[in-house]
Each structure stands twice: as structure tokens, then as C-alpha cells.
Amino acid sequence: MTAVGVGVLHSAPNPLSGNKAITAFTIAGAIGTIDEKTITVDLTSLPLFTRIDALVATFRTNGKAVRVGSKNQVSGKTANDFIKPVLYTVTAADGSTGDFAVRVLVGKVAAISGYSDTMIVGSDGSLFCFGKAVSILRI
């Protein structure tokens, strides 16, 4: 507080915070590893063929707002396509921004041997084969 005149007090202006970090990040219960401006989430424990084009992240930030492109992000609500790395931008109260590249690791199919009359991928990522035997090697 700064005294101005007799009996009048004025508060010094509070500087706006420049905090703009993502401090925690999870997808489907998998905890992301935050390394500077890169976040990696290991989803290899999810079923093979799980769709990653509409995953919802849960995150904590010390910033004022978070967006991906022009889309505002709400932790636990907003879905994003993680087929390629996703750039999250955190805006601080002072208007400065910080970027975090988020990438997910998923299981890959090394080989499919045999053949099937019909192959169906279930909503949970499982694979159903009818007619013939099929072997899938996951890496």
C-alpha cells in the first residue's frame, strides 16, 4: 500500500501472472510425462485398434486458458484427434502464451497372418474374425 495524501490509501497495481504451464495431463487413465514443452502419454495398454481420433484429456494448468488451435479446451470434456501430435497453447493472465506438444504412444501391429472372410473392429478396439484363423502380432 502506498500512502497518498492524508488518510487516503491506494493499492499498488497487482501485476498479472505470467504462469502458463500444463502441470498434469492424463488420457484414458494413462498419466502423461511432462518434459519441458513436450507431453508424452503411453496408451499401449489400450486394446489394439482403439480409436485415438477423439480422445478426451484431463489436465491441470496454472494459466488462465487452454486451447488447441482456435478451440478452447475444458479438462475432461473436450475431445481431440491424437493421430498426430497435438499442440496445446496455454494463455497466462498477462496474455503471454506457452505451447505444449502432446503425443500419444499406441500399440502397433507388426504382422497379420492368415486370412478371414470377415474382420470387424469392435468399439473397444477388439478385433473379431469370422470364417478363417487369423494371428496378430502386437509390438
N, C-alpha and C positions, 0 to 999 in steps of 0.2 A: 504494500500500500504506500502511496505517496501522498504526503500532506500538501494540500494546495489551499492557501488562504487560511483563515482562522476557522477551525471546526469543520472543514469540508475534506472528505477523503475520497480519492479516486483510485480505482483499481488499475494496476498496470495491465495492459492487454496480455492475455494468455496466448503464447504462440501456439499455433495449430500443430498437432502431432505429425511427424513425418514417417510414422510407423506404417510399413506396407509389406508385411510378410505373411505367408501361409505357415502356420505353426503346427498344424496337424492335418493329415489327409488320409482318408480310407475310401476304398471301393469294395462293396460286397464283403465287408468284414476284414479285408486284407489291408494292413497298415502300410502306408506309403513311407518310403525312405526319402527324407528331405536332405539334399546335399547342395548347399548354396541356393542356386536358382533352378535346380532340377529335382523333380519328384518322380520316383520310380515305384510302381505298385506291382507286386508279384501276384498274378492271378492264375498261375499254372496249376493251382489246386482245384480250380473250377472245372466242371465237366468239359471234355473235348467238344468243340463246335459251339461253345457258349457264345452268343452274340455279344460283341463289345461295341456296337454302334449306337447304343442308347443306355449307357451306364450312368448311375447317379452317384456322385461323390459326396462324402460328408467331410467337411473341413472346418478348421478354425483359422481366423485371421485376426491380426491386430490392426488392420486397416479399416477404412470406412466402407469400402465397397469392393466387390469382386465381379469380374466379367470375363467372358470368353468371346472374343470378337466384340460385337455390339450387344450381346445377350448378357443381362445381369444374372448372376449366379446366386442361388439360395441353397445353402448347405442342406443336404438330404432331400432335395426336391428337384433340382434342375438336371436333366439328362444331357450327356454329351457323347459324341462319337469318338471313341478312343482307338479307331483303326490306325490312325497316325497320331503322333504326339499332339497334345492339346495345350495351347498357350493360355494360361490364366493370368490376368492382369489385375493387380491389387492397387487400389487408389487410396492414398493416405488422406487424412483430414486436411492437410496443407495443399492437396491437389497433385502431389508428385505420385509417380506410379512405379511399380516393380513387376517384372514378368517372371513367371514360373512355368517351365515346360514340364508337362506331366505325360509320362509314357507308361503303358501297361505291358507287362510280360505275360504272354499266354502260351499254353502248350501247343506244340506243333505236331502235325502228322508227318512221320518220316516215310511211311510206306503203307499202302493198302494193297493187300494181295488177295487173289481170288476175285470173284465177281458175284453180283447179286441181281436178281430180277428187279427188286425194288429196294431202294435205300431211303429212309426217312430220318431227318434230324428232328428230334423232339425239342419242345420248348425249353427243356432244361439242359440242352446240349448233348443229350444222349443220341446214339446212332442205332437205328433199327434196320435190320437187313432181313429180307424175306426171299426164299427161293434157293439160295446157294450160300455156302460158307464164305465168310469174309474175315480176314485178320487185319487188325490195325495196330501199327507200332507207333506208340507215342513217345516223343522225345521231350 
